[in-house]
Amino acid sequence: MTAEQLMRSRYTAHVLGRWNHLWVTWHPRTRPDLVEEDGLRWTGLEVLRVESGQEGDDAGVVEYRASFREGRRPGVLHEVARFRRRAGRWLYVDGDVLES
């Protein structure tokens, strides 16, 4: 698995409401106590840039835009997300949300 593949699986977890997947793929140093429904309807994902994060790497960065709807209002989450490999598994660490 790569950091990009983990990021895509986390996006899918948002779409399907699989909050446990988000929690177990979040680095324990930065994850919240609980991951809850966000009330958004996720409608699309565009990966913009990937740095490292391949099978032989220990860290990686994935920049992406995820489209959503909050009620009738459309929105976009633009994030530069950081990932680390721990015990052979990729984990989401944190990210910087950018203005779109």
N, CA, C and O of each residue as an XYZ file, in Angstrom:
400
protein
N       0.847     -1.179      0.000
C       0.000      0.000      0.000
C       0.888      1.237      0.000
O       2.008      1.202      0.509
N       0.397      2.308     -0.561
C       1.099      3.588     -0.586
C       0.305      4.614      0.219
O      -0.844      4.374      0.590
N       0.932      5.760      0.483
C       0.241      6.838      1.190
C      -0.974      7.312      0.384
O      -2.022      7.603      0.959
N      -0.837      7.388     -0.934
C      -1.972      7.807     -1.764
C      -3.121      6.802     -1.663
O      -4.283      7.199     -1.573
N      -2.809      5.525     -1.677
C      -3.867      4.517     -1.553
C      -4.568      4.625     -0.204
O      -5.787      4.479     -0.123
N      -3.798      4.882      0.863
C      -4.431      5.063      2.171
C      -5.330      6.293      2.153
O      -6.446      6.251      2.670
N      -4.855      7.387      1.562
C      -5.667      8.600      1.497
C      -6.968      8.333      0.747
O      -8.030      8.796      1.165
N      -6.896      7.595     -0.347
C      -8.103      7.269     -1.114
C      -9.050      6.381     -0.298
O     -10.269      6.539     -0.377
N      -8.497      5.457      0.477
C      -9.358      4.605      1.307
C     -10.019      5.420      2.410
O     -11.152      5.133      2.795
N      -9.330      6.427      2.919
C      -9.918      7.292      3.957
C     -11.029      8.161      3.350
O     -12.052      8.397      3.994
N     -10.831      8.631      2.127
C     -11.903      9.369      1.453
C     -13.131      8.468      1.299
O     -14.251      8.889      1.588
N     -12.923      7.239      0.850
C     -14.035      6.294      0.690
C     -14.726      6.039      2.021
O     -15.949      5.906      2.067
N     -13.961      5.968      3.100
C     -14.556      5.790      4.428
C     -15.460      6.969      4.779
O     -16.519      6.775      5.377
N     -15.059      8.185      4.416
C     -15.926      9.354      4.624
C     -17.221      9.192      3.835
O     -18.308      9.428      4.363
N     -17.105      8.791      2.580
C     -18.280      8.632      1.719
C     -19.243      7.603      2.301
O     -20.454      7.821      2.314
N     -18.707      6.488      2.781
C     -19.534      5.371      3.248
C     -19.862      5.425      4.736
O     -20.610      4.587      5.240
N     -19.301      6.413      5.444
C     -19.563      6.519      6.877
C     -18.868      5.448      7.700
O     -19.388      5.019      8.730
N     -17.723      5.023      7.264
C     -16.958      3.995      7.995
C     -15.948      4.695      8.913
O     -14.749      4.738      8.639
N     -16.478      5.237     10.006
C     -15.681      6.084     10.896
C     -14.570      5.299     11.582
O     -13.512      5.861     11.868
N     -14.785      4.014     11.852
C     -13.744      3.217     12.492
C     -12.498      3.128     11.610
O     -11.379      3.146     12.124
N     -12.676      3.034     10.293
C     -11.518      2.987      9.393
C     -10.703      4.274      9.514
O      -9.473      4.236      9.493
N     -11.386      5.407      9.640
C     -10.668      6.672      9.795
C      -9.850      6.662     11.078
O      -8.698      7.097     11.096
N     -10.458      6.158     12.156
C      -9.784      6.154     13.454
C      -8.558      5.240     13.440
O      -7.490      5.640     13.902
N      -8.694      4.023     12.917
C      -7.572      3.073     12.975
C      -6.458      3.416     11.986
O      -5.347      2.902     12.119
N      -6.726      4.265     11.004
C      -5.680      4.674     10.061
C      -5.124      6.059     10.391
O      -4.394      6.639      9.587
N      -5.460      6.585     11.555
C      -4.958      7.874     12.042
C      -3.810      7.591     12.998
O      -3.936      6.720     13.860
N      -2.710      8.291     12.872
C      -1.554      8.085     13.744
C      -1.972      8.325     15.194
O      -2.621      9.330     15.483
N      -1.611      7.420     16.119
C      -2.069      7.570     17.507
C      -1.580      8.850     18.175
O      -2.195      9.312     19.136
N      -0.497      9.426     17.691
C       0.013     10.675     18.268
C      -0.900     11.865     17.964
O      -0.923     12.837     18.719
N      -1.653     11.791     16.859
C      -2.447     12.955     16.440
C      -3.942     12.683     16.335
O      -4.715     13.620     16.134
N      -4.372     11.435     16.463
C      -5.791     11.137     16.249
C      -6.642     11.603     17.423
O      -6.187     11.621     18.567
N      -7.875     11.977     17.125
C      -8.806     12.374     18.187
C      -9.287     11.138     18.951
O      -9.086     10.005     18.512
N      -9.919     11.374     20.089
C     -10.462     10.265     20.878
C     -11.576      9.552     20.140
O     -11.773      8.348     20.310
N     -12.304     10.291     19.323
C     -13.467      9.741     18.638
C     -13.581     10.382     17.266
O     -13.350     11.583     17.123
N     -13.930      9.605     16.264
C     -14.194     10.131     14.922
C     -15.688      9.975     14.681
O     -16.221      8.866     14.709
N     -16.355     11.100     14.445
C     -17.806     11.089     14.295
C     -18.225     11.537     12.903
O     -17.434     12.095     12.142
N     -19.479     11.281     12.595
C     -20.048     11.709     11.320
C     -19.865     13.210     11.157
O     -20.040     13.976     12.105
N     -19.510     13.620      9.943
C     -19.241     15.031      9.689
C     -20.435     15.777      9.106
O     -20.388     17.001      8.975
N     -21.506     15.065      8.754
C     -22.698     15.711      8.217
C     -22.559     16.174      6.778
O     -23.429     16.884      6.273
N     -21.487     15.787      6.114
C     -21.252     16.200      4.734
C     -21.520     15.033      3.798
O     -21.391     13.867      4.174
N     -21.898     15.375      2.565
C     -22.036     14.357      1.517
C     -20.867     14.570      0.559
O     -20.828     15.547     -0.188
N     -19.925     13.645      0.596
C     -18.714     13.748     -0.213
C     -19.030     13.345     -1.643
O     -19.660     12.314     -1.878
N     -18.587     14.170     -2.610
C     -19.020     13.987     -3.998
C     -17.890     13.817     -5.006
O     -18.160     13.548     -6.176
N     -16.643     13.963     -4.594
C     -15.563     13.796     -5.560
C     -14.198     13.976     -4.942
O     -14.043     14.656     -3.928
N     -13.214     13.363     -5.559
C     -11.838     13.434     -5.079
C     -10.909     13.652     -6.261
O     -11.020     12.987     -7.290
N      -9.989     14.599     -6.095
C      -8.966     14.863     -7.106
C      -7.609     14.918     -6.409
O      -7.371     15.802     -5.586
N      -6.728     13.987     -6.729
C      -5.367     14.000     -6.190
C      -4.542     14.943     -7.053
O      -4.472     14.783     -8.272
N      -3.918     15.926     -6.414
C      -3.169     16.954     -7.135
C      -1.670     16.683     -7.174
O      -1.000     16.985     -8.162
N      -1.149     16.109     -6.085
C       0.308     15.934     -5.992
C       0.609     14.860     -4.956
O      -0.061     14.764     -3.928
N       1.622     14.058     -5.240
C       2.091     13.036     -4.301
C       3.604     13.172     -4.191
O       4.307     13.203     -5.201
N       4.104     13.253     -2.953
C       5.549     13.275     -2.697
C       5.888     12.060     -1.854
O       5.331     11.877     -0.772
N       6.790     11.239     -2.337
C       7.202     10.025     -1.627
C       5.964      9.195     -1.295
O       5.007      9.171     -2.069
N       5.979      8.515     -0.148
C       4.815      7.730      0.242
C       4.665      6.415     -0.500
O       3.585      5.825     -0.525
N       5.755      5.958     -1.106
C       5.714      4.682     -1.818
C       6.075      3.540     -0.863
O       6.376      3.774      0.307
N       6.045      2.336     -1.360
C       6.252      1.164     -0.505
C       7.583      1.177      0.234
O       7.652      0.646      1.342
N       8.628      1.748     -0.316
C       9.922      1.786      0.360
C      10.151      3.006      1.228
O      11.206      3.116      1.853
N       9.201      3.925      1.289
C       9.356      5.174      2.033
C       8.796      5.051      3.452
O       8.007      4.155      3.751
N       9.226      5.978      4.321
C       8.694      6.050      5.687
C       7.732      7.210      5.872
O       7.010      7.260      6.867
N       7.710      8.147      4.924
C       6.833      9.312      5.017
C       6.355      9.676      3.620
O       6.985      9.333      2.620
N       5.236     10.373      3.575
C       4.701     10.808      2.294
C       3.734     11.959      2.465
O       3.211     12.200      3.553
N       3.508     12.663      1.374
C       2.592     13.805      1.344
C       1.654     13.617      0.162
O       2.082     13.264     -0.937
N       0.372     13.858      0.403
C      -0.623     13.799     -0.669
C      -1.433     15.090     -0.613
O      -2.069     15.393      0.397
N      -1.404     15.844     -1.707
C      -2.245     17.040     -1.818
C      -3.468     16.664     -2.636
O      -3.354     16.048     -3.696
N      -4.634     17.039     -2.137
C      -5.871     16.653     -2.820
C      -6.952     17.706     -2.609
O      -6.860     18.568     -1.735
N      -7.970     17.599     -3.441
C      -9.205     18.373     -3.272
C     -10.346     17.374     -3.190
O     -10.490     16.512     -4.057
N     -11.152     17.491     -2.152
C     -12.327     16.633     -1.986
C     -13.564     17.527     -2.006
O     -13.685     18.449     -1.200
N     -14.470     17.251     -2.921
C     -15.707     18.027     -3.053
C     -16.774     17.439     -2.145
O     -16.826     16.230     -1.915
N     -17.624     18.323     -1.636
C     -18.705     17.868     -0.768
C     -19.900     18.796     -0.891
O     -19.827     19.870     -1.488
N     -20.992     18.352     -0.313
C     -22.187     19.182     -0.183
C     -22.580     19.177      1.280
O     -22.595     18.133      1.933
N     -22.893     20.348      1.778
C     -23.423     20.509      3.126
C     -24.824     21.075      2.945
O     -25.014     22.279      2.767
N     -25.808     20.165      2.996
C     -27.151     20.562      2.595
C     -27.135     20.830      1.102
O     -26.778     19.960      0.307
N     -27.525     22.040      0.727
C     -27.497     22.418     -0.697
C     -26.227     23.150     -1.091
O     -25.992     23.408     -2.271
N     -25.413     23.481     -0.109
C     -24.197     24.255     -0.380
C     -23.034     23.358     -0.786
O     -22.686     22.436     -0.050
N     -22.424     23.613     -1.948
C     -21.228     22.856     -2.326
C     -19.998     23.420     -1.615
O     -19.972     24.585     -1.218
N     -19.001     22.587     -1.466
C     -17.750     23.023     -0.864
C     -16.606     22.150     -1.334
O     -16.802     21.122     -1.983
N     -15.404     22.588     -0.989
C     -14.198     21.842     -1.354
C     -13.244     21.874     -0.165
O     -12.998     22.929      0.420
N     -12.715     20.718      0.180
C     -11.631     20.618      1.154
C     -10.347     20.428      0.357
O     -10.187     19.434     -0.350
N      -9.437     21.385      0.475
C      -8.137     21.311     -0.205
C      -7.099     21.132      0.895
O      -6.899     22.025      1.718
N      -6.447     19.986      0.906
C      -5.529     19.663      2.003
C      -4.215     19.120      1.465
O      -4.176     18.415      0.457
N      -3.143     19.467      2.161
C      -1.850     18.816      1.982
C      -1.695     17.906      3.197
O      -1.423     18.369      4.305
N      -1.873     16.610      2.972
C      -1.922     15.632      4.063
C      -0.578     14.929      4.213
O       0.073     14.577      3.229
N      -0.177     14.732      5.474
C       1.080     14.050      5.775
C       0.795     12.648      6.324
O      -0.109     12.446      7.134
N       1.591     11.697      5.857
C       1.448     10.294      6.244
C       2.799      9.759      6.699
O       3.846     10.192      6.219
N       2.760      8.806      7.637
C       3.973      8.119      8.097
C       3.707      6.627      8.131
O       2.589      6.180      8.382
N       4.753      5.875      7.874
C       4.659      4.421      8.000
C       5.059      4.061      9.434
O       6.093      4.500      9.937
N       4.219      3.257     10.073
C       4.488      2.808     11.441
C       4.205      1.311     11.502
O       3.111      0.863     11.158
N       5.192      0.550     11.939
C       5.056     -0.911     12.024
C       4.574     -1.492     10.690
O       3.763     -2.418     10.657
N       5.096     -0.924      9.585
C       4.765     -1.437      8.264
C       3.455     -0.953      7.678
O       3.108     -1.338      6.562
N       2.707     -0.109      8.406
C       1.402      0.381      7.930
C       1.438      1.894      7.760
O       2.009      2.609      8.584
N       0.822      2.376      6.680
C       0.693      3.816      6.481
C      -0.395      4.352      7.391
O      -1.447      3.733      7.554
N      -0.129      5.527      7.993
C      -1.096      6.197      8.859
C      -1.149      7.676      8.490
O      -0.135      8.280      8.139
N      -2.357      8.251      8.575
C      -2.533      9.696      8.398
C      -2.021     10.377      9.661
O      -2.392      9.984     10.767
N      -1.178     11.386      9.512
C      -0.645     12.120     10.661
C      -1.420     13.412     10.862
O      -2.054     13.609     11.898
N      -1.369     14.287      9.872
C      -2.077     15.562      9.942
C      -2.022     16.203      8.566
O      -1.517     15.607      7.615
N      -2.541     17.412      8.464
C      -2.515     18.092      7.179
C      -2.739     19.575      7.324
O      -3.202     20.056      8.358
N      -2.406     20.286      6.280
C      -2.656     21.721      6.204
C      -3.798     21.943      5.232
O      -3.726     21.546      4.069
N      -4.858     22.584      5.719
C      -6.001     22.906      4.866
C      -5.690     24.218      4.160
O      -5.328     25.208      4.797
N      -5.833     24.217      2.836
C      -5.534     25.385      2.011
C      -6.826     26.018      1.526
O      -7.856     25.353      1.414
N      -6.760     27.289      1.244
C      -7.902     27.986      0.646
C      -8.017     27.570     -0.811
O      -7.023     27.552     -1.536
N      -9.220     27.238     -1.237
C      -9.414     26.841     -2.641
C     -10.022     27.963     -3.433
O     -10.258     27.815     -4.632
